[in-house]
Amino acid sequence: MGMNKMFLPTPLLLCAFFIFILQVVAEKPISEAKGESVILRESIIKEVNENGKAGWKAAFNPRFSNFTVSQFKRLLGVKPPREGDLKSIPILTHPKLKNLPKEFDARTAWSECSTIGRILGQFLHLIGHCGSCWAFGAVESLSDRFCIHYGLNISLSVNDVIACCGFHCGNGCDGGSPIAAWHYFIRKGVVSEKCDPYFDNIGCSHPGCEPTYPTPQCNRKCVNENLLWSKSKHFGVNAYMISSNPYSIMTEVYKNGPVEVALNVYEDFAHYKSGVYKHVTGEYIGGHAVKLIGWGTSEEGEDYWLLVNSWNKGWGNDGYFKIRRGTNECDIESNVVAGLPSARNLNVELDDDFLDTSM
């Protein structure tokens, strides 16, 4: 279960890498007129579907049937890193494994882990009123890794991270930093979803719903009176970036489980229905974080990444999507973060190899 040694790039390469990340997630304002226009447009669907080289199909996703561009932008919660956020963050480079499969799906590789393929479809009418993708991608990946490494099938709380991480992570429902969420797991841990669920059952009265988008309050108390906040915490051992080499990313997923990735989102992405996505048309809207669970090659011979989105089953291919692999499409290979789960608070024993991964 131990990890490979860290490869630290030269200062010049490291500087270039960080500048690139800043460019990737830099926020760009949209005009008022643009913001009030609808995100789904027949012209975009037509341009994509009539492009023989697009490699994917566009449609009117019911997930965004009534969304304006501004409302859609609120879902894209990856914020630019602040000065100092990226200092001392290790970049992990894996050597290419000889036995890497041509196709890989974490859902089948670890079929006992139900969280890997979980799509939040039951909350179709609720999810999406909060720019919490940065927390979803991190929490869902860590949940998967607890199952993979410890056999613990548990869903962790996105609400805990959004409400309680504070300025360290960003601005809650107004966006945050993926790598900061992984650092939160080390510092404070994250409770189970049973302790602190993201939604209640009474509709859109929960913080984060229309017409306002406030961040939920951090109560540090389980809704289930039989659970204790401190005892419900699950921790991370470390937090790191994975180098942008596709084989390094593949090896990380193959060995340790799903990872969190950030990508640049353009207008056409809202229309994705099936196939291997690549940007065809439309303006840049913002940065979005998702969970990467595998890879493969399409029947047309195009390499792709397989990902789980937090926009539920009303979007894309039943909540999943594929994006072109190996070309850094939408900068998706430049922004890969992860960490390993800790045995702290668990009824298991730490082994020396696992402790060696702590940074």
KEKE-3310 file (N, C-alpha, C; in steps of 0.2 Angstrom, whole numbers, plus 5000, padded with zeros to 4 digits):
npx = (5004:5011:5018:5026:5042:5043:5044:5052:5050:5061:5065:5061:5052:5043:5038:5033:5023:5014:5010:5003:4992:4986:4982:4973:4962:4958:4946:4935:4925:4908:4897:4883:4872:4875:4876:4862:4857:4851:4858:4857:4857:4850:4858:4871:4870:4867:4879:4888:4883:4883:4896:4908:4920:4919:4916:4907:4890:4878:4864:4848:4850:4840:4844:4848:4838:4831:4841:4850:4865:4872:4867:4872:4885:4887:4888:4901:4913:4927:4940:4953:4969:4975:4989:5002:4995:4999:5012:5024:5017:5017:5022:5017:5024:5022:5031:5028:5017:5020:5009:4998:4981:4972:4960:4950:4940:4935:4924:4921:4933:4934:4922:4915:4914:4902:4902:4909:4903:4892:4879:4871:4857:4844:4842:4838:4831:4836:4851:4864:4862:4873:4890:4899:4907:4921:4922:4914:4921:4932:4928:4920:4930:4939:4930:4929:4942:4943:4936:4943:4956:4954:4942:4931:4915:4908:4900:4905:4904:4900:4894:4901:4914:4911:4904:4913:4926:4930:4939:4951:4948:4941:4927:4915:4899:4901:4912:4928:4945:4951:4963:4964:4954:4958:4968:4961:4955:4966:4970:4958:4949:4934:4917:4904:4892:4880:4880:4881:4872:4870:4858:4842:4825:4815:4813:4817:4822:4834:4850:4858:4849:4838:4831:4843:4861:4867:4881:4880:4879:4892:4889:4895:4889:4881:4867:4860:4856:4862:4875:4892:4901:4915:4919:4914:4923:4933:4950:4963:4979:4988:4991:4991:4997:4996:5007:5005:5007:4999:5000:5005:4994:4985:4991:4991:4977:4974:4982:4978:4965:4950:4953:4953:4949:4951:4944:4943:4928:4917:4904:4898:4899:4889:4879:4883:4880:4883:4897:4915:4920:4926:4931:4921:4914:4908:4909:4921:4917:4920:4929:4928:4926:4928:4926:4938:4937:4942:4948:4949:4947:4938:4926:4929:4942:4947:4956:4951:4946:4936:4923:4915:4901:4895:4882:4871:4859:4852:4860:4871:4878:4869:4874:4887:4903:4914:4930:4942:4958:4975:4979:4978:4965:4954:4962:4962:4972:4981:4977:4976:4972:4974:4974:4979:4969:4967:4971:4967:4955:4949:4945:4957:4973:4988:5000:5018:5022:5011:5012:5023:5019:5015:5017)
npy = (4994:5005:5021:5027:5035:5053:5064:5078:5092:5103:5120:5129:5122:5119:5131:5135:5126:5129:5142:5139:5132:5143:5150:5141:5140:5153:5166:5172:5186:5188:5196:5206:5204:5192:5184:5183:5176:5160:5144:5133:5130:5129:5131:5128:5114:5110:5114:5105:5092:5092:5092:5082:5078:5080:5069:5067:5068:5081:5088:5093:5094:5089:5093:5106:5114:5126:5135:5149:5157:5163:5156:5143:5145:5147:5134:5130:5128:5129:5138:5151:5147:5155:5166:5157:5145:5135:5131:5120:5109:5092:5084:5070:5058:5044:5030:5022:5008:4992:4983:4990:4991:4992:4997:5003:5003:5009:5005:4992:4986:4987:4982:4979:4992:5003:5016:5021:5022:5030:5040:5055:5055:5055:5067:5076:5088:5096:5097:5107:5120:5126:5130:5119:5109:5107:5102:5090:5082:5079:5073:5062:5055:5052:5044:5033:5028:5025:5013:5005:5004:5001:4993:4999:5003:5018:5033:5050:5066:5080:5091:5094:5098:5110:5118:5119:5120:5133:5149:5143:5134:5141:5149:5141:5138:5147:5143:5134:5127:5112:5105:5111:5105:5092:5094:5098:5086:5080:5089:5091:5081:5072:5070:5057:5055:5051:5057:5071:5076:5082:5086:5090:5082:5090:5098:5113:5121:5120:5128:5135:5133:5140:5156:5161:5158:5154:5148:5133:5133:5129:5117:5107:5096:5080:5076:5064:5059:5048:5048:5054:5069:5070:5056:5052:5057:5055:5053:5060:5055:5061:5074:5078:5082:5075:5072:5078:5069:5057:5043:5043:5047:5037:5026:5030:5030:5017:5010:5016:5021:5031:5049:5066:5079:5094:5105:5115:5123:5125:5133:5123:5111:5110:5104:5091:5074:5061:5050:5055:5068:5084:5101:5111:5122:5138:5149:5151:5147:5143:5135:5118:5104:5086:5068:5056:5040:5031:5024:5022:5017:5023:5016:5022:5024:5034:5039:5040:5048:5042:5048:5054:5065:5078:5082:5075:5062:5068:5074:5073:5057:5048:5054:5052:5055:5056:5061:5067:5059:5061:5073:5083:5089:5103:5106:5096:5086:5093:5096:5087:5080:5071:5060:5049:5038:5038:5028:5033:5035:5023:5006:4999:4993:5002:5000:5000:5003:5011:5022:5028:5035:5047:5065)
npz = (5000:5001:4994:4979:4979:4980:4966:4963:4953:4944:4950:4940:4931:4941:4944:4932:4931:4941:4937:4926:4932:4938:4927:4922:4931:4933:4936:4925:4921:4916:4905:4909:4901:4894:4905:4909:4898:4891:4896:4888:4871:4855:4844:4848:4850:4837:4831:4837:4834:4821:4818:4811:4817:4831:4840:4850:4857:4858:4868:4874:4889:4903:4915:4915:4910:4913:4916:4917:4910:4921:4932:4929:4930:4943:4948:4946:4955:4957:4963:4960:4966:4981:4985:4990:4993:4985:4989:4994:4991:4987:4972:4964:4954:4945:4939:4923:4924:4919:4918:4916:4912:4896:4897:4910:4925:4939:4946:4943:4946:4960:4965:4976:4983:4985:4984:4973:4961:4964:4960:4962:4959:4966:4971:4961:4960:4969:4970:4965:4968:4974:4974:4976:4970:4972:4984:4984:4974:4981:4993:4989:4982:4993:5001:4993:4993:5006:5006:4997:5003:5016:5017:5021:5018:5016:5016:5015:5022:5013:5017:5029:5025:5017:5026:5037:5034:5031:5028:5025:5015:5005:5000:5003:4998:4988:4981:4981:4985:4978:4983:4995:5002:5003:5012:5023:5027:5033:5043:5051:5048:5042:5044:5044:5031:5037:5049:5046:5035:5017:5012:5018:5020:5016:5005:4996:5007:5013:5017:5003:4993:4980:4982:4986:4990:5002:5012:5022:5040:5051:5062:5070:5075:5076:5066:5069:5084:5090:5086:5088:5085:5085:5085:5073:5064:5050:5043:5033:5027:5019:5007:4990:4973:4957:4944:4927:4917:4908:4910:4923:4930:4927:4934:4947:4949:4947:4957:4969:4969:4964:4959:4962:4950:4941:4929:4914:4910:4897:4887:4879:4886:4895:4887:4885:4881:4877:4872:4868:4875:4869:4869:4858:4855:4860:4875:4888:4904:4918:4932:4936:4947:4947:4949:4944:4938:4929:4913:4895:4878:4864:4852:4840:4841:4850:4864:4881:4897:4911:4920:4935:4938:4948:4945:4945:4939:4929:4920:4906:4902:4910:4922:4921:4912:4897:4893:4882:4882:4886:4879:4887:4887:4890:4900:4910:4914:4921:4933:4945:4960:4976:4990:5003:5014:5032:5046:5058:5071:5067:5069:5066:5062:5059:5047:5044:5030:5026:5035:5031:5020:5024:5023)
capx = (5000:5015:5018:5032:5045:5041:5048:5051:5053:5066:5061:5058:5047:5038:5035:5028:5017:5009:5007:4998:4986:4983:4979:4968:4956:4957:4940:4933:4919:4904:4893:4876:4868:4877:4874:4855:4855:4850:4864:4856:4855:4850:4864:4877:4868:4868:4886:4892:4881:4885:4904:4910:4926:4917:4917:4902:4884:4875:4857:4845:4850:4835:4847:4849:4832:4829:4846:4854:4873:4875:4865:4876:4892:4887:4890:4908:4916:4934:4943:4960:4973:4978:4996:5005:4991:5002:5018:5026:5013:5021:5019:5018:5025:5023:5033:5023:5017:5020:5003:4992:4976:4970:4953:4950:4934:4936:4918:4922:4939:4932:4915:4912:4914:4897:4902:4913:4898:4886:4876:4866:4851:4838:4842:4838:4828:4840:4858:4866:4861:4879:4896:4902:4910:4927:4921:4911:4926:4937:4925:4919:4936:4941:4926:4931:4948:4942:4934:4948:4962:4952:4936:4925:4910:4905:4899:4908:4900:4901:4892:4906:4919:4908:4902:4917:4933:4931:4943:4956:4946:4939:4921:4910:4895:4904:4918:4934:4951:4951:4969:4963:4949:4962:4972:4956:4955:4972:4969:4951:4945:4927:4912:4900:4886:4874:4881:4880:4870:4870:4852:4836:4820:4809:4814:4822:4823:4841:4855:4861:4844:4836:4834:4849:4865:4872:4885:4877:4883:4896:4886:4899:4885:4878:4859:4858:4859:4866:4882:4896:4904:4922:4919:4912:4928:4938:4955:4968:4986:4992:4987:4997:4996:4999:5010:5001:5008:4993:5002:5006:4987:4982:4994:4988:4970:4975:4985:4975:4958:4948:4956:4949:4952:4948:4944:4940:4921:4914:4896:4896:4900:4882:4875:4885:4875:4887:4903:4921:4920:4932:4928:4920:4911:4906:4914:4924:4912:4923:4932:4924:4930:4924:4930:4940:4937:4945:4950:4948:4947:4931:4926:4932:4950:4949:4957:4947:4945:4929:4922:4908:4900:4890:4876:4866:4858:4849:4865:4876:4876:4866:4878:4894:4905:4920:4933:4948:4964:4982:4980:4976:4959:4952:4967:4960:4977:4985:4974:4974:4974:4972:4977:4977:4965:4971:4967:4965:4948:4946:4947:4962:4980:4992:5006:5024:5022:5006:5014:5028:5016:5014:5021)
capy = (5000:5011:5025:5028:5042:5059:5067:5085:5095:5109:5126:5132:5118:5120:5138:5135:5122:5133:5148:5136:5131:5149:5152:5136:5141:5160:5167:5177:5189:5187:5202:5205:5201:5185:5180:5182:5172:5153:5141:5128:5133:5124:5132:5124:5107:5109:5114:5099:5086:5092:5091:5075:5077:5081:5063:5067:5070:5086:5087:5098:5091:5092:5096:5113:5116:5132:5138:5155:5156:5165:5151:5138:5147:5146:5127:5129:5131:5129:5145:5151:5147:5161:5166:5153:5139:5129:5130:5114:5103:5087:5082:5063:5055:5037:5027:5018:5001:4987:4979:4994:4989:4997:5000:5002:5006:5008:5002:4985:4984:4987:4981:4979:4998:5006:5024:5023:5023:5033:5046:5059:5056:5056:5074:5080:5095:5100:5098:5112:5127:5128:5129:5114:5104:5106:5098:5084:5078:5077:5069:5056:5051:5049:5039:5027:5026:5021:5006:5002:5003:4998:4989:5003:5006:5023:5040:5055:5072:5086:5097:5096:5102:5116:5123:5120:5121:5140:5152:5139:5130:5146:5152:5137:5138:5151:5140:5133:5124:5105:5103:5113:5100:5086:5096:5098:5079:5079:5093:5091:5075:5074:5066:5053:5058:5050:5062:5078:5075:5088:5089:5087:5079:5094:5102:5118:5125:5120:5133:5133:5133:5146:5161:5163:5153:5154:5142:5131:5135:5124:5116:5102:5091:5076:5076:5058:5060:5042:5048:5059:5072:5068:5049:5051:5060:5051:5057:5058:5054:5066:5078:5078:5083:5070:5075:5078:5063:5052:5036:5044:5048:5031:5022:5032:5027:5009:5008:5019:5023:5037:5055:5073:5083:5101:5106:5121:5122:5130:5132:5117:5106:5109:5100:5084:5068:5054:5050:5057:5076:5089:5107:5112:5129:5142:5153:5149:5149:5143:5129:5113:5098:5080:5062:5052:5033:5026:5026:5017:5019:5022:5012:5026:5024:5039:5038:5044:5047:5041:5053:5055:5072:5079:5086:5070:5058:5072:5077:5068:5050:5046:5057:5050:5058:5054:5066:5065:5058:5062:5079:5089:5093:5107:5106:5091:5083:5098:5098:5081:5080:5066:5059:5042:5038:5037:5023:5036:5034:5017:5000:4995:4994:5005:4997:5004:5006:5016:5027:5031:5039:5054:5070)
capz = (5000:5001:4988:4977:4981:4976:4961:4963:4947:4945:4951:4934:4929:4946:4943:4926:4932:4946:4933:4922:4936:4939:4921:4921:4935:4934:4935:4920:4922:4910:4904:4912:4895:4894:4911:4909:4893:4893:4895:4883:4865:4849:4840:4851:4849:4830:4829:4839:4831:4814:4817:4811:4821:4838:4844:4856:4855:4862:4868:4879:4896:4907:4922:4915:4906:4915:4919:4914:4911:4928:4936:4928:4932:4951:4949:4944:4961:4958:4964:4959:4972:4983:4986:4996:4993:4982:4992:4997:4989:4983:4965:4963:4948:4945:4933:4920:4925:4913:4918:4916:4907:4891:4899:4918:4928:4947:4949:4942:4949:4967:4964:4983:4985:4981:4983:4967:4955:4966:4956:4967:4955:4970:4973:4955:4961:4974:4969:4960:4970:4978:4970:4980:4966:4974:4990:4981:4971:4986:4998:4986:4981:4999:5003:4989:4995:5013:5005:4993:5007:5023:5016:5024:5014:5020:5012:5020:5022:5009:5021:5034:5022:5014:5031:5043:5032:5032:5024:5023:5009:5001:5001:5004:4992:4982:4978:4985:4982:4979:4987:5002:5005:5005:5018:5028:5029:5037:5049:5055:5047:5039:5047:5039:5029:5042:5054:5043:5028:5013:5011:5022:5016:5015:4999:4995:5013:5015:5014:4996:4988:4977:4978:4988:4990:5008:5014:5028:5046:5054:5069:5073:5079:5071:5066:5072:5091:5093:5084:5091:5079:5085:5084:5066:5059:5046:5042:5028:5029:5015:5001:4984:4966:4952:4938:4922:4913:4908:4913:4930:4933:4927:4939:4953:4950:4947:4963:4975:4968:4961:4961:4960:4944:4939:4922:4912:4907:4891:4886:4876:4891:4898:4882:4884:4882:4876:4868:4871:4875:4868:4868:4851:4854:4866:4879:4894:4910:4925:4933:4939:4949:4946:4951:4939:4940:4924:4906:4890:4871:4861:4846:4835:4843:4854:4871:4885:4904:4913:4926:4938:4939:4954:4943:4945:4933:4924:4915:4903:4901:4917:4927:4919:4905:4895:4890:4878:4886:4883:4876:4892:4885:4895:4906:4915:4916:4924:4940:4948:4967:4979:4996:5006:5020:5038:5051:5064:5073:5064:5073:5062:5064:5054:5045:5042:5024:5026:5039:5027:5015:5027:5021)
cpx = (5004:5015:5025:5035:5043:5046:5047:5054:5058:5062:5058:5052:5041:5034:5030:5022:5012:5006:5002:4992:4983:4979:4973:4961:4955:4950:4939:4926:4915:4899:4886:4871:4869:4875:4866:4852:4854:4856:4863:4853:4855:4856:4870:4876:4869:4875:4890:4890:4882:4892:4906:4916:4925:4919:4912:4896:4881:4867:4855:4845:4845:4838:4847:4843:4830:4834:4849:4861:4875:4873:4870:4883:4893:4889:4897:4912:4923:4937:4950:4963:4975:4985:4998:5001:4995:5010:5019:5021:5017:5018:5022:5019:5026:5026:5028:5023:5016:5013:4997:4987:4974:4964:4953:4944:4934:4929:4918:4928:4938:4925:4911:4911:4908:4897:4905:4908:4892:4885:4871:4859:4845:4837:4841:4836:4831:4847:4859:4865:4867:4885:4901:4906:4917:4927:4918:4916:4931:4934:4923:4925:4939:4937:4927:4937:4948:4940:4939:4954:4960:4945:4930:4921:4906:4905:4901:4904:4903:4900:4897:4911:4917:4907:4908:4925:4935:4936:4949:4955:4944:4932:4915:4906:4897:4910:4924:4940:4951:4957:4968:4958:4953:4966:4967:4955:4960:4971:4963:4947:4938:4923:4908:4894:4880:4874:4879:4878:4870:4863:4847:4831:4814:4809:4819:4822:4830:4845:4858:4856:4842:4831:4841:4854:4870:4875:4882:4882:4886:4893:4891:4895:4881:4870:4856:4861:4863:4874:4886:4900:4912:4923:4918:4917:4932:4943:4959:4975:4990:4988:4993:4993:4999:5001:5005:5002:5002:4994:5003:4999:4984:4985:4992:4981:4970:4977:4981:4968:4957:4952:4951:4953:4948:4949:4941:4933:4919:4907:4894:4895:4893:4878:4877:4880:4879:4893:4909:4921:4926:4928:4927:4918:4909:4911:4916:4919:4916:4926:4928:4928:4925:4929:4931:4941:4940:4946:4948:4949:4941:4932:4929:4940:4952:4950:4953:4948:4938:4929:4915:4907:4895:4884:4870:4864:4854:4853:4869:4874:4875:4871:4885:4896:4912:4923:4940:4954:4970:4983:4979:4970:4956:4956:4966:4966:4982:4983:4972:4977:4971:4975:4975:4973:4969:4967:4965:4957:4945:4949:4951:4968:4984:4998:5012:5024:5017:5008:5019:5026:5015:5019:5021)
cpy = (5006:5015:5026:5035:5048:5062:5074:5089:5101:5115:5129:5128:5119:5126:5138:5131:5126:5139:5145:5135:5137:5151:5147:5138:5149:5162:5173:5180:5188:5193:5200:5202:5194:5181:5178:5178:5164:5149:5135:5131:5128:5125:5128:5116:5105:5109:5108:5093:5086:5092:5084:5073:5078:5075:5062:5070:5075:5085:5092:5094:5093:5095:5103:5117:5123:5137:5144:5153:5158:5159:5145:5139:5146:5138:5126:5132:5130:5136:5145:5151:5154:5160:5162:5146:5133:5128:5124:5108:5098:5085:5075:5061:5048:5035:5023:5011:4997:4984:4984:4992:4994:5000:4998:5006:5004:5004:4995:4982:4983:4987:4981:4986:5002:5013:5026:5025:5027:5040:5049:5060:5057:5063:5079:5087:5099:5102:5103:5119:5130:5126:5125:5108:5102:5101:5091:5079:5075:5072:5062:5052:5048:5044:5033:5024:5023:5014:5002:5000:4999:4994:4992:5006:5012:5030:5045:5061:5078:5092:5099:5100:5109:5121:5124:5121:5129:5143:5148:5135:5135:5149:5148:5136:5142:5149:5139:5129:5117:5103:5105:5108:5094:5088:5097:5091:5078:5083:5092:5085:5077:5068:5062:5057:5057:5055:5069:5078:5082:5091:5086:5084:5084:5099:5107:5123:5125:5125:5130:5133:5140:5150:5163:5157:5153:5148:5140:5132:5128:5123:5111:5098:5087:5076:5070:5059:5054:5043:5054:5062:5070:5061:5048:5054:5054:5055:5055:5058:5060:5069:5079:5079:5077:5073:5074:5073:5058:5046:5037:5044:5041:5026:5024:5030:5020:5007:5010:5021:5029:5044:5061:5076:5089:5102:5113:5120:5127:5128:5126:5111:5104:5105:5093:5079:5062:5055:5053:5065:5079:5095:5109:5119:5132:5145:5149:5151:5149:5136:5124:5107:5092:5074:5058:5045:5028:5029:5021:5020:5018:5018:5015:5027:5030:5038:5043:5043:5046:5044:5053:5062:5072:5083:5081:5067:5062:5075:5072:5061:5046:5048:5056:5054:5055:5060:5064:5065:5058:5068:5085:5093:5097:5108:5101:5087:5087:5099:5092:5081:5073:5065:5052:5043:5036:5032:5026:5036:5028:5011:4996:4997:4997:5001:5002:5007:5012:5023:5031:5035:5046:5059:5076)
cpz = (5000:4994:4986:4979:4977:4972:4961:4957:4949:4946:4945:4931:4934:4945:4937:4927:4936:4942:4929:4925:4937:4933:4920:4925:4937:4932:4930:4921:4916:4911:4907:4907:4894:4899:4912:4903:4895:4892:4889:4877:4859:4844:4842:4849:4841:4828:4831:4835:4824:4812:4817:4815:4829:4842:4850:4853:4860:4862:4873:4885:4900:4914:4921:4911:4907:4918:4914:4914:4918:4933:4935:4930:4940:4953:4949:4950:4962:4958:4962:4965:4974:4984:4992:4996:4990:4984:4995:4996:4985:4977:4964:4956:4948:4939:4930:4922:4919:4912:4918:4910:4902:4893:4907:4920:4935:4949:4948:4946:4957:4967:4971:4986:4981:4980:4977:4962:4957:4962:4961:4963:4959:4972:4967:4956:4966:4973:4964:4962:4974:4974:4974:4977:4969:4980:4988:4979:4976:4991:4995:4984:4987:5002:4999:4991:5002:5012:5002:4998:5014:5023:5020:5019:5017:5015:5017:5018:5018:5013:5026:5031:5020:5020:5036:5041:5032:5026:5021:5016:5003:5003:5001:4998:4986:4979:4983:4981:4983:4983:4994:5006:5007:5011:5024:5031:5034:5044:5054:5054:5044:5042:5042:5037:5033:5047:5052:5036:5024:5012:5016:5017:5015:5010:4999:5001:5015:5013:5008:4991:4985:4982:4980:4989:4996:5009:5021:5034:5048:5061:5073:5078:5074:5072:5069:5079:5094:5090:5087:5085:5079:5083:5076:5061:5056:5043:5036:5030:5026:5010:4996:4978:4962:4946:4932:4916:4913:4912:4921:4934:4933:4932:4946:4954:4951:4953:4969:4975:4965:4963:4959:4955:4943:4932:4920:4908:4902:4891:4883:4881:4894:4894:4881:4885:4881:4872:4872:4870:4873:4867:4860:4850:4860:4871:4885:4900:4917:4926:4937:4941:4949:4949:4945:4941:4935:4918:4901:4883:4867:4854:4840:4836:4847:4861:4875:4893:4905:4919:4928:4940:4945:4952:4942:4938:4927:4919:4912:4902:4908:4923:4926:4913:4904:4892:4887:4883:4882:4879:4880:4890:4891:4901:4911:4918:4920:4931:4943:4955:4970:4986:4998:5012:5026:5042:5057:5065:5070:5069:5068:5064:5058:5053:5043:5036:5023:5029:5035:5021:5018:5025:5026)
residu = (MET:GLY:MET:ASN:LYS:MET:PHE:LEU:PRO:THR:PRO:LEU:LEU:LEU:CYS:ALA:PHE:PHE:ILE:PHE:ILE:LEU:GLN:VAL:VAL:ALA:GLU:LYS:PRO:ILE:SER:GLU:ALA:LYS:GLY:GLU:SER:VAL:ILE:LEU:ARG:GLU:SER:ILE:ILE:LYS:GLU:VAL:ASN:GLU:ASN:GLY:LYS:ALA:GLY:TRP:LYS:ALA:ALA:PHE:ASN:PRO:ARG:PHE:SER:ASN:PHE:THR:VAL:SER:GLN:PHE:LYS:ARG:LEU:LEU:GLY:VAL:LYS:PRO:PRO:ARG:GLU:GLY:ASP:LEU:LYS:SER:ILE:PRO:ILE:LEU:THR:HIS:PRO:LYS:LEU:LYS:ASN:LEU:PRO:LYS:GLU:PHE:ASP:ALA:ARG:THR:ALA:TRP:SER:GLU:CYS:SER:THR:ILE:GLY:ARG:ILE:LEU:GLY:GLN:PHE:LEU:HIS:LEU:ILE:GLY:HIS:CYS:GLY:SER:CYS:TRP:ALA:PHE:GLY:ALA:VAL:GLU:SER:LEU:SER:ASP:ARG:PHE:CYS:ILE:HIS:TYR:GLY:LEU:ASN:ILE:SER:LEU:SER:VAL:ASN:ASP:VAL:ILE:ALA:CYS:CYS:GLY:PHE:HIS:CYS:GLY:ASN:GLY:CYS:ASP:GLY:GLY:SER:PRO:ILE:ALA:ALA:TRP:HIS:TYR:PHE:ILE:ARG:LYS:GLY:VAL:VAL:SER:GLU:LYS:CYS:ASP:PRO:TYR:PHE:ASP:ASN:ILE:GLY:CYS:SER:HIS:PRO:GLY:CYS:GLU:PRO:THR:TYR:PRO:THR:PRO:GLN:CYS:ASN:ARG:LYS:CYS:VAL:ASN:GLU:ASN:LEU:LEU:TRP:SER:LYS:SER:LYS:HIS:PHE:GLY:VAL:ASN:ALA:TYR:MET:ILE:SER:SER:ASN:PRO:TYR:SER:ILE:MET:THR:GLU:VAL:TYR:LYS:ASN:GLY:PRO:VAL:GLU:VAL:ALA:LEU:ASN:VAL:TYR:GLU:ASP:PHE:ALA:HIS:TYR:LYS:SER:GLY:VAL:TYR:LYS:HIS:VAL:THR:GLY:GLU:TYR:ILE:GLY:GLY:HIS:ALA:VAL:LYS:LEU:ILE:GLY:TRP:GLY:THR:SER:GLU:GLU:GLY:GLU:ASP:TYR:TRP:LEU:LEU:VAL:ASN:SER:TRP:ASN:LYS:GLY:TRP:GLY:ASN:ASP:GLY:TYR:PHE:LYS:ILE:ARG:ARG:GLY:THR:ASN:GLU:CYS:ASP:ILE:GLU:SER:ASN:VAL:VAL:ALA:GLY:LEU:PRO:SER:ALA:ARG:ASN:LEU:ASN:VAL:GLU:LEU:ASP:ASP:ASP:PHE:LEU:ASP:THR:SER:MET)
# end
